[in-house]
Amino acid sequence: MRPELIAIVSIFFVFGMLEFLRTQLFNKPEQTRDDAWVEIIGSFVLLVITQPTIILSAQFLMGNAAPQWEGALASIPLIAAIGLFLVFDDMMQYWWHRLSHSVPFLYNLHRSHHNAQYMSIRLVYRNNMFYYLTMPSIWFSGVLIYLGLGWVYVGYIIVKMAVIIGAHSDVAWDKKLYDIKWLSPVMWVVERTISTPSTHHAHHGRHKADGVTNYKGNFGNLLFFWDVLFGTAKITRRYPESYGVENLAPATLGQQLAWPIFPENKEGGYGVKELAAKEAAAKA
């Protein structure tokens, strides 16, 4: 097994044990029978099929289009290499995530990530099976690896996944740190730099009226700095009262995993088109 996979599995194991011991990893509040299937199937398809296929396809296409560029960036300074991944992977994912909350087609692919009415490491890879195929950041990462930055990607993806896993966990590592007054200036910097449980849980909140939830912001994955920079940040140092999707019809297992193969509900919509119609009706 590759070293980055060992590290990521270990991070999952640590947070998984914390949830198992403290917050019932396999028995979350309000979970349904469908939740486990969405998480198992969605995660399996991404890790075993989608991500490896995209990375290999990007390198194959580059090998045919520009064979002379293979390994061209292998000798650039480490800081420059990290910067490229932060821009072409993490910032690109921020914009795609943001777009996915406003474009109906993309939101219908992404909604299953928010359909869970709880927070957990179980949500990290939870998405429609087709969602990651649309994500440019994975393709860009494959190109950067082809250009010789695979050695940087190993360390980068470990750090990124550690932040993302920690941000989704319902064992909030930042909560105790907020209670230590002398750490407040440090946490001020941390919460504006990387995604934390407080800022990311707000993105998963169910009710915007609770004063914490910000499902139309807090899109950052590794860096929360993108939200600060582009005006979508909401920082409260608190956590939503409940999680899930507000004001939309329930989603079936088929819709969560394989929309548009399984289309909209007969009684109403499935994604942001329906929400937009409801908001327009409320304002009329």
Secondary structure, DSSP 8 states (H G I E B T S, - for coil): --HHHHHHHHHHHHHHHHHHHHS-TTS-TT--HHHHHHHHHHHHIIIIIIHHHHHHHHHHHHHHH-GGGTTTTTTS-HHHHHHHHIIIIIIHHHHHHHHHTTSHHHHHHHHHHHH-SS--GGGTT-S-TTGGGG-HHHHHHHHHIIIIIHHHHHHHHHHHHHHHHHHH-SS-HHHHHHT-GGGHHHHHHHTTTB--HHHHHHHHBS-GGGSS--TTS---SSBTHHHHHHT-----S---S-BS-SSS----HHHHHHTTTS---TTS-SSHHHHHHHHHHHH-
